[in-house]
Amino acid sequence: MNAKSTKNPLILGIESSCDDTSAAVLRGRRLLSNVIASQQVHVKYGGVIPELASRAHQQNIVPVVDAALREAGIGMGELDAIAFTRGPGLLGSLLVGVSFAKGLSLAHGVPLVEVNHLEGHILSHFIETSGDEDHPDFPFLCLLVSGGHSQIVLVRSPLDMEIIGTTIDDAAGEAFDKCAKILGLPYPGGPHIDRLAQGGNSHAFDFAQPRVGGFDYSFSGLKTSFLYTVRDMSPGFVADHLADLCASLQRAIVETLLYKLIRAAKELGVSEIAAAGGVSANSGLRDALVAEGARRGWRVYLPPLRFTTDNAAMIAAAGLFAFEAGRRSTLDAVPVTRLAK
């Protein structure tokens, strides 16, 4: 039976917002494929180089999309829609994915659906792989910690989200990576800090935990506190106490994130709590959320590790909800580095 006559639309997702080129296929919420090409070229520079990222996307986009369709056993003519990341992200990287999606749409007559990358992270909780996943009930609060974003989002429905708190400077992921660079750890630093922290004393050092108004976050003070602490240490002392430094830093960042999340849950009366984004893979944060959930009667939802980093499955999932609501994108859509919503 042709997929276009079923109740479970076939959605091709395309993600190219930063340094991962990804394509995925969903039939309804069921994941059929999710192919990701990562770029190792940025490691030696200690961060993503936009021009190199966009060139790598150009090289990867065709084989990645082809592999996703082949793995799903789907032909272009069977697709109901092509979902693509419009933003936020790096302009050159986004341009590759947006342009490629438009070309596929024109060539095969498949409708386009544009997706907010951050909403994709949140809606990754609704991807089905085994069929017995436990999804959040609406409304729920999502602690979105992805790249340069640290936000608390009130999710009333897949198409109704409100950012009630956000970072006013550095995000949690940036704090991890910048502090890791101070310690001489490879990029990206977050996973290395997480690994080392598991063998350290999280109360060996105290770092500043800024408190700003409302539900907003600030991590620049914490980062500066860490810098000044390490600067006054000898290289040998840092090496001997590396695990303790990482564990103490991780505790400070996690406590800062949870402080505002707990306040928001109390004030809004929401007990459905989810996490999303790359930092939601951090073991300290995951353990702390589970512990707080048990203490406060929350139902806590943590994404599978493979859906925490940038991937096209989450873009296809967000595209599915938009497609079913009748939303369509035009060929006039242009990539944007920032989105108001």
C-alpha positions, 0 to 999 in steps of 0.5 A: 500500500502506498504510504500516502494513503495511510494514517502514518505519514512517511517523513524524511528529516534533514538536519544540518544546523551545526557540524553533524549531517543527518537524515532520518525516516519516520513512519508516523512516530516509528523510526525507520532509519537515522543516519549521522555523519559527524565531522572530526575536522573541528577537534584540532581547533577546539571548536566548530569552524563554520566554513569547514562545517558547511563544506563537510555538509556539502560532501555528506548530504547526498550519501547521508540522505541516500543511506537513510532512504535505503536503510528505511526501504523507502523511495522518494515517491513514497514520502509524504513530506520532507522536514528540514531544520530552518534554524537556529544554527550556523548559517552556512550549515543550515543553507546546505540542508535547506537548499537540499530539501528544496531541491528534493521537494522540487524534483519529486513533488514532496511537500516541505515542512520547516522545523525549529531545531530546539523544538526538535530536541524537545519532541525527540521524546515522541520518537518510537523505536520499540513501541513501548516508550513512555512519553510525557503527558501535556503539559510538561516542563522540558529542561533544554540544554543544547549547545548555546542554549539553556532553557526551561520550556513549558510544553502545552502541546507539540505545537504550543511551547513557551520559553519561560527561562533562558540563559542570559550569557553562557549556556551550560554546554558552553560552560562545560566546553570552555572549562574543559579547554582550561583544563586542556581536555579535548573538544568537545569537553563535556563528555570528557568532564563527565567521564572524569567526574565519575571518579572524583569528589564533587565537594572538593571545590566550590565554584560560584553559582550565579542566581539571576531573576525569574527562571533565567540562567547565567553561567558566565560567573561560574566559568570565571570562578573556575578559571580563577581557581585553576589559574592559581594552581600549579600544573602538577596540582591540576593533574593530581586533582583533575577528577575532583575539579571535573566532579565539582564543576559538574555538581555546580552546573547541575545544581544551577540547572536544577535550582530554577527547574525546581522553582518553575515546577513548583510555581507552575504546578507541573510534575511532568519533567523532561530533559533534552539536548546534548547536555541531557546525556550528562550522567550527573544531570540524569542522575540528579533529575531521577533523584529529584523526581523521586523526592518531589513526585515528578515523572521524569523523562530522559531521552535515549542517549542517541537522541540527545545530540543533533540528529534528523530523527528529532527533526522528522518527529517535529515535522510529523506534528507540523505536517499533521496540523496542516503546516507547510513550508514554501520554497521562499523559506530561508535559514535563520541563525536565530528564531524568535520562538 
